[in-house]
């Protein structure tokens, strides 16, 4: 029973993407890097001065507004993420990192960019192509890709002027 209070604390953290731990890290001057897919190498997002946030949309029961922009034929997860973004739930993000693994999360990220939803002047989105197999060829592909993506992202986050959006 002693551990129950700790479980409740951690369960409550999952109720909001911009939770107590995220707010503390932002107050400490760290940059919030959002991601949606477990194919994203999370360890690369947790660089010095940054922290990763796996985006989710708890308690989203009806993504009606998101369905206006995204077809109802896409999965509920992507539309729920977009609904939460439209509600302002991800305005704490400094960047959104995505993999080319799921069409609906790619559409979610494209909508974030096109519609300028995140109210953070430094906010930007970045895609990476993560291989699905651990082979020598895959590693030779991903290493330069990740090096470029994360070095570019770090420069964009720390820049005094906001990045230009496509």
C-alpha positions in Angstrom: 0.0 0.0 0.0 2.9 2.3 0.6 3.8 2.3 -3.1 0.2 3.2 -4.1 0.8 6.9 -3.6 3.8 6.7 -5.9 1.8 4.9 -8.6 -0.9 7.5 -8.4 1.6 10.3 -8.8 3.1 8.7 -11.9 -0.4 7.9 -13.3 -1.3 11.6 -12.8 1.8 12.6 -14.8 0.4 10.7 -17.8 -2.8 12.8 -17.8 -1.2 15.8 -19.5 1.7 16.1 -21.9 2.7 19.4 -20.3 2.9 17.8 -16.8 4.9 18.8 -13.7 8.1 17.3 -14.9 7.9 18.9 -18.3 7.2 22.3 -16.7 10.2 21.9 -14.4 12.5 21.0 -17.3 11.3 24.0 -19.3 11.8 26.3 -16.2 15.4 24.9 -16.1 15.9 26.2 -19.7 15.8 22.8 -21.4 14.2 22.3 -24.9 11.2 20.0 -25.3 11.5 17.7 -28.3 8.2 15.9 -29.1 7.9 12.6 -30.8 5.1 10.1 -31.6 6.7 6.8 -32.6 8.7 4.2 -30.8 10.9 4.0 -33.9 12.4 7.4 -33.0 15.7 6.8 -31.3 14.7 8.5 -28.0 18.2 8.4 -26.6 19.2 10.9 -29.4 16.5 13.3 -28.3 17.7 13.4 -24.7 20.9 15.4 -25.6 22.3 17.9 -23.1 19.9 20.8 -22.8 17.0 18.9 -24.3 14.4 16.3 -23.2 12.0 14.1 -25.1 8.3 14.0 -24.7 6.3 11.2 -26.2 3.1 12.9 -27.4 -0.2 11.5 -26.4 -3.7 12.8 -26.0 -5.3 11.2 -22.8 -9.0 11.9 -22.3 -9.5 12.9 -25.9 -12.9 11.2 -26.6 -13.8 12.9 -29.8 -11.4 14.4 -32.3 -14.2 16.3 -34.2 -12.2 19.4 -35.1 -9.1 17.3 -36.2 -11.4 15.2 -38.3 -12.3 18.3 -40.2 -8.7 18.7 -41.3 -7.8 15.0 -41.4 -9.9 12.3 -42.9 -11.9 10.1 -40.6 -10.2 7.1 -42.3 -7.0 7.8 -40.4 -6.4 6.3 -37.1 -7.8 7.8 -33.9 -4.4 8.3 -32.4 -3.2 10.8 -35.1 -6.5 12.7 -35.0 -6.4 12.8 -31.2 -2.9 14.2 -31.3 -4.0 16.8 -33.7 -7.1 17.7 -31.7 -4.9 18.2 -28.6 -2.5 20.4 -30.6 -5.5 22.5 -31.8 -6.5 22.9 -28.2 -3.0 24.3 -27.3 -1.9 21.2 -25.4 1.5 21.1 -27.1 2.5 24.8 -27.1 5.3 24.0 -24.8 7.2 22.1 -27.5 10.3 23.6 -29.1 10.4 20.9 -31.9 8.5 17.9 -33.1 10.7 15.0 -34.4 9.1 12.4 -36.6 10.0 9.2 -38.4 8.7 8.2 -41.8 7.0 5.2 -40.4 3.3 6.0 -40.1 1.3 8.0 -42.5 -1.1 9.5 -40.0 1.6 10.8 -37.7 3.4 12.3 -40.7 0.1 14.0 -41.6 -0.2 15.2 -38.0 3.3 16.8 -38.2 2.7 18.3 -41.6 -0.5 20.0 -40.3 1.5 21.4 -37.4 3.9 23.0 -39.9 1.4 24.1 -42.5 -1.1 25.6 -40.0 1.4 27.1 -37.6 -0.4 25.6 -34.6 2.3 25.5 -32.0 2.5 28.9 -30.4 6.2 29.0 -30.0 8.2 31.2 -32.4 11.2 28.8 -32.4 9.1 25.7 -33.0 9.9 23.5 -36.0 9.4 20.0 -37.3 11.9 17.5 -38.5 11.6 14.1 -40.2 14.1 11.3 -40.2 14.2 8.0 -42.0 14.8 5.3 -39.5 15.6 1.9 -40.9 13.6 -1.1 -39.6 16.5 -3.6 -39.6 19.8 -3.7 -37.8 22.1 -4.4 -40.6 25.5 -2.9 -41.6 23.8 -1.1 -44.6 21.0 0.3 -42.3 23.6 1.6 -39.8 25.6 3.3 -42.5 22.4 5.0 -43.6 21.1 6.1 -40.3 24.3 7.4 -38.7 24.8 10.3 -41.2 21.1 11.0 -41.3 20.8 11.3 -37.5 24.1 13.3 -37.3 22.7 15.8 -39.8 19.2 15.9 -38.3 20.2 16.4 -34.7 23.0 18.8 -35.4 20.7 20.9 -37.6 18.0 20.7 -35.0 20.3 21.8 -32.1 21.4 24.8 -34.2 17.8 25.7 -35.0 16.7 25.4 -31.3 19.5 27.5 -30.0 19.3 30.1 -32.8 18.2 33.6 -31.8 16.0 33.9 -34.8 13.2 31.4 -35.5 13.8 28.9 -38.4 12.0 29.5 -41.7 9.1 27.2 -42.3 8.6 25.6 -45.6 
